[in-house]
Amino acid sequence: MSILTLNCGSSSVKYAVYDEETGDFGCRGIVERVGEEHARLRHQGRGEERTEERDCPDHRAAVRWVLDTLTGAAWATEVVRFP
């Protein structure tokens, strides 16, 4: 099983995914400038590193962006397992 950690600040959402059994790091990232037109997501994991920009009006949109990033990534089936 994987563990998703979230740290929501006033204008950012940080996240990380860990393997529950081993504690191994899977990926991490941050959505910066939440509430602004040009928010930025920086994502790192499994040798992948990328940055995206889009409008992000609130924290709900930021968390959705994080979840979309995690479940849409090619490695998601190995890192994030949903029942």
Rosetta constraint file for C-alpha pairs under 8 A:
AtomPair CA 1 CA 19 HARMONIC 6.22 0.50
AtomPair CA 1 CA 20 HARMONIC 5.60 0.50
AtomPair CA 1 CA 21 HARMONIC 7.37 0.50
AtomPair CA 1 CA 80 HARMONIC 7.71 0.50
AtomPair CA 1 CA 81 HARMONIC 6.56 0.50
AtomPair CA 2 CA 17 HARMONIC 6.51 0.50
AtomPair CA 2 CA 18 HARMONIC 5.58 0.50
AtomPair CA 2 CA 19 HARMONIC 4.63 0.50
AtomPair CA 2 CA 20 HARMONIC 5.38 0.50
AtomPair CA 2 CA 79 HARMONIC 6.52 0.50
AtomPair CA 2 CA 80 HARMONIC 5.83 0.50
AtomPair CA 2 CA 81 HARMONIC 6.66 0.50
AtomPair CA 3 CA 17 HARMONIC 5.46 0.50
AtomPair CA 3 CA 18 HARMONIC 5.17 0.50
AtomPair CA 3 CA 19 HARMONIC 6.27 0.50
AtomPair CA 3 CA 20 HARMONIC 6.01 0.50
AtomPair CA 4 CA 15 HARMONIC 6.98 0.50
AtomPair CA 4 CA 16 HARMONIC 5.80 0.50
AtomPair CA 4 CA 17 HARMONIC 4.54 0.50
AtomPair CA 4 CA 18 HARMONIC 6.68 0.50
AtomPair CA 5 CA 15 HARMONIC 5.45 0.50
AtomPair CA 5 CA 16 HARMONIC 5.31 0.50
AtomPair CA 5 CA 17 HARMONIC 6.34 0.50
AtomPair CA 6 CA 13 HARMONIC 6.78 0.50
AtomPair CA 6 CA 14 HARMONIC 5.72 0.50
AtomPair CA 6 CA 15 HARMONIC 4.60 0.50
AtomPair CA 6 CA 16 HARMONIC 6.91 0.50
AtomPair CA 7 CA 13 HARMONIC 5.69 0.50
AtomPair CA 7 CA 14 HARMONIC 5.04 0.50
AtomPair CA 7 CA 15 HARMONIC 6.36 0.50
AtomPair CA 8 CA 12 HARMONIC 5.96 0.50
AtomPair CA 8 CA 13 HARMONIC 4.46 0.50
AtomPair CA 8 CA 14 HARMONIC 6.41 0.50
AtomPair CA 8 CA 59 HARMONIC 7.80 0.50
AtomPair CA 9 CA 13 HARMONIC 6.16 0.50
AtomPair CA 10 CA 34 HARMONIC 7.90 0.50
AtomPair CA 11 CA 32 HARMONIC 6.37 0.50
AtomPair CA 11 CA 33 HARMONIC 5.26 0.50
AtomPair CA 11 CA 34 HARMONIC 4.63 0.50
AtomPair CA 11 CA 35 HARMONIC 6.79 0.50
AtomPair CA 12 CA 30 HARMONIC 6.87 0.50
AtomPair CA 12 CA 31 HARMONIC 5.37 0.50
AtomPair CA 12 CA 32 HARMONIC 4.62 0.50
AtomPair CA 12 CA 33 HARMONIC 6.03 0.50
AtomPair CA 12 CA 34 HARMONIC 5.52 0.50
AtomPair CA 12 CA 59 HARMONIC 7.86 0.50
AtomPair CA 13 CA 30 HARMONIC 5.56 0.50
AtomPair CA 13 CA 31 HARMONIC 5.10 0.50
AtomPair CA 13 CA 32 HARMONIC 6.83 0.50
AtomPair CA 13 CA 34 HARMONIC 7.81 0.50
AtomPair CA 13 CA 59 HARMONIC 7.43 0.50
AtomPair CA 13 CA 62 HARMONIC 6.78 0.50
AtomPair CA 13 CA 63 HARMONIC 7.24 0.50
AtomPair CA 14 CA 28 HARMONIC 7.60 0.50
AtomPair CA 14 CA 29 HARMONIC 5.81 0.50
AtomPair CA 14 CA 30 HARMONIC 4.24 0.50
AtomPair CA 14 CA 31 HARMONIC 6.40 0.50
AtomPair CA 15 CA 28 HARMONIC 5.44 0.50
AtomPair CA 15 CA 29 HARMONIC 5.40 0.50
AtomPair CA 15 CA 30 HARMONIC 6.17 0.50
AtomPair CA 15 CA 66 HARMONIC 7.79 0.50
AtomPair CA 16 CA 25 HARMONIC 7.68 0.50
AtomPair CA 16 CA 26 HARMONIC 7.36 0.50
AtomPair CA 16 CA 27 HARMONIC 5.61 0.50
AtomPair CA 16 CA 28 HARMONIC 4.04 0.50
AtomPair CA 16 CA 29 HARMONIC 6.52 0.50
AtomPair CA 17 CA 25 HARMONIC 6.32 0.50
AtomPair CA 17 CA 26 HARMONIC 5.19 0.50
AtomPair CA 17 CA 27 HARMONIC 5.37 0.50
AtomPair CA 17 CA 28 HARMONIC 6.35 0.50
AtomPair CA 17 CA 79 HARMONIC 7.51 0.50
AtomPair CA 17 CA 80 HARMONIC 7.81 0.50
AtomPair CA 18 CA 23 HARMONIC 5.64 0.50
AtomPair CA 18 CA 24 HARMONIC 5.51 0.50
AtomPair CA 18 CA 25 HARMONIC 4.66 0.50
AtomPair CA 18 CA 26 HARMONIC 5.24 0.50
AtomPair CA 18 CA 27 HARMONIC 7.41 0.50
AtomPair CA 18 CA 79 HARMONIC 7.96 0.50
AtomPair CA 19 CA 23 HARMONIC 4.97 0.50
AtomPair CA 19 CA 24 HARMONIC 5.27 0.50
AtomPair CA 19 CA 25 HARMONIC 6.63 0.50
AtomPair CA 19 CA 26 HARMONIC 6.90 0.50
AtomPair CA 19 CA 79 HARMONIC 7.53 0.50
AtomPair CA 20 CA 24 HARMONIC 7.85 0.50
AtomPair CA 26 CA 45 HARMONIC 6.03 0.50
AtomPair CA 26 CA 46 HARMONIC 6.85 0.50
AtomPair CA 26 CA 79 HARMONIC 6.11 0.50
AtomPair CA 27 CA 43 HARMONIC 7.49 0.50
AtomPair CA 27 CA 44 HARMONIC 5.60 0.50
AtomPair CA 27 CA 45 HARMONIC 3.99 0.50
AtomPair CA 27 CA 46 HARMONIC 6.85 0.50
AtomPair CA 28 CA 43 HARMONIC 5.99 0.50
AtomPair CA 28 CA 44 HARMONIC 5.42 0.50
AtomPair CA 28 CA 45 HARMONIC 6.37 0.50
AtomPair CA 29 CA 41 HARMONIC 7.07 0.50
AtomPair CA 29 CA 42 HARMONIC 5.30 0.50
AtomPair CA 29 CA 43 HARMONIC 4.28 0.50
AtomPair CA 29 CA 44 HARMONIC 5.96 0.50
AtomPair CA 30 CA 40 HARMONIC 7.96 0.50
AtomPair CA 30 CA 41 HARMONIC 5.60 0.50
AtomPair CA 30 CA 42 HARMONIC 5.42 0.50
AtomPair CA 30 CA 43 HARMONIC 6.73 0.50
AtomPair CA 31 CA 39 HARMONIC 6.85 0.50
AtomPair CA 31 CA 40 HARMONIC 5.53 0.50
AtomPair CA 31 CA 41 HARMONIC 4.30 0.50
AtomPair CA 31 CA 42 HARMONIC 6.57 0.50
AtomPair CA 31 CA 62 HARMONIC 6.48 0.50
AtomPair CA 31 CA 66 HARMONIC 7.77 0.50
AtomPair CA 32 CA 39 HARMONIC 5.65 0.50
AtomPair CA 32 CA 40 HARMONIC 5.22 0.50
AtomPair CA 32 CA 41 HARMONIC 6.37 0.50
AtomPair CA 33 CA 38 HARMONIC 7.20 0.50
AtomPair CA 33 CA 39 HARMONIC 4.73 0.50
AtomPair CA 33 CA 40 HARMONIC 6.69 0.50
AtomPair CA 33 CA 56 HARMONIC 7.90 0.50
AtomPair CA 34 CA 39 HARMONIC 5.83 0.50
AtomPair CA 34 CA 56 HARMONIC 5.61 0.50
AtomPair CA 34 CA 57 HARMONIC 6.38 0.50
AtomPair CA 34 CA 58 HARMONIC 5.79 0.50
AtomPair CA 34 CA 59 HARMONIC 6.45 0.50
AtomPair CA 34 CA 62 HARMONIC 6.75 0.50
AtomPair CA 35 CA 39 HARMONIC 7.56 0.50
AtomPair CA 35 CA 55 HARMONIC 7.96 0.50
AtomPair CA 35 CA 56 HARMONIC 5.62 0.50
AtomPair CA 35 CA 57 HARMONIC 4.20 0.50
AtomPair CA 35 CA 58 HARMONIC 4.91 0.50
AtomPair CA 35 CA 59 HARMONIC 7.56 0.50
AtomPair CA 36 CA 55 HARMONIC 6.45 0.50
AtomPair CA 36 CA 56 HARMONIC 6.05 0.50
AtomPair CA 36 CA 57 HARMONIC 6.02 0.50
AtomPair CA 37 CA 54 HARMONIC 6.74 0.50
AtomPair CA 37 CA 55 HARMONIC 4.24 0.50
AtomPair CA 37 CA 56 HARMONIC 6.18 0.50
AtomPair CA 37 CA 57 HARMONIC 7.07 0.50
AtomPair CA 38 CA 53 HARMONIC 5.85 0.50
AtomPair CA 38 CA 54 HARMONIC 5.28 0.50
AtomPair CA 38 CA 55 HARMONIC 5.20 0.50
AtomPair CA 38 CA 56 HARMONIC 7.23 0.50
AtomPair CA 39 CA 53 HARMONIC 5.50 0.50
AtomPair CA 39 CA 54 HARMONIC 5.51 0.50
AtomPair CA 39 CA 55 HARMONIC 5.74 0.50
AtomPair CA 39 CA 56 HARMONIC 5.74 0.50
AtomPair CA 40 CA 51 HARMONIC 6.83 0.50
AtomPair CA 40 CA 52 HARMONIC 5.62 0.50
AtomPair CA 40 CA 53 HARMONIC 4.42 0.50
AtomPair CA 40 CA 54 HARMONIC 6.65 0.50
AtomPair CA 41 CA 51 HARMONIC 5.54 0.50
AtomPair CA 41 CA 52 HARMONIC 5.24 0.50
AtomPair CA 41 CA 53 HARMONIC 6.34 0.50
AtomPair CA 42 CA 49 HARMONIC 7.48 0.50
AtomPair CA 42 CA 50 HARMONIC 5.90 0.50
AtomPair CA 42 CA 51 HARMONIC 4.52 0.50
AtomPair CA 42 CA 52 HARMONIC 6.74 0.50
AtomPair CA 43 CA 48 HARMONIC 7.74 0.50
AtomPair CA 43 CA 49 HARMONIC 5.61 0.50
AtomPair CA 43 CA 50 HARMONIC 5.43 0.50
AtomPair CA 43 CA 51 HARMONIC 6.40 0.50
AtomPair CA 44 CA 48 HARMONIC 5.59 0.50
AtomPair CA 44 CA 49 HARMONIC 4.44 0.50
AtomPair CA 44 CA 50 HARMONIC 6.75 0.50
AtomPair CA 45 CA 49 HARMONIC 6.56 0.50
AtomPair CA 46 CA 75 HARMONIC 7.81 0.50
AtomPair CA 56 CA 61 HARMONIC 5.77 0.50
AtomPair CA 56 CA 62 HARMONIC 6.17 0.50
AtomPair CA 57 CA 61 HARMONIC 6.54 0.50
AtomPair CA 58 CA 62 HARMONIC 6.46 0.50
AtomPair CA 59 CA 63 HARMONIC 6.11 0.50
AtomPair CA 60 CA 64 HARMONIC 6.22 0.50
AtomPair CA 61 CA 65 HARMONIC 6.11 0.50
AtomPair CA 62 CA 66 HARMONIC 6.31 0.50
AtomPair CA 63 CA 67 HARMONIC 6.21 0.50
AtomPair CA 64 CA 68 HARMONIC 6.01 0.50
AtomPair CA 65 CA 69 HARMONIC 6.06 0.50
AtomPair CA 66 CA 70 HARMONIC 6.22 0.50
AtomPair CA 67 CA 71 HARMONIC 6.04 0.50
AtomPair CA 68 CA 72 HARMONIC 5.63 0.50
AtomPair CA 69 CA 73 HARMONIC 6.03 0.50
AtomPair CA 70 CA 76 HARMONIC 5.91 0.50
AtomPair CA 70 CA 80 HARMONIC 7.17 0.50
AtomPair CA 71 CA 76 HARMONIC 5.38 0.50
AtomPair CA 71 CA 77 HARMONIC 7.72 0.50
AtomPair CA 71 CA 80 HARMONIC 7.09 0.50
AtomPair CA 72 CA 76 HARMONIC 6.74 0.50
AtomPair CA 75 CA 79 HARMONIC 6.47 0.50
AtomPair CA 76 CA 80 HARMONIC 5.17 0.50
AtomPair CA 76 CA 81 HARMONIC 7.53 0.50
AtomPair CA 77 CA 81 HARMONIC 5.96 0.50
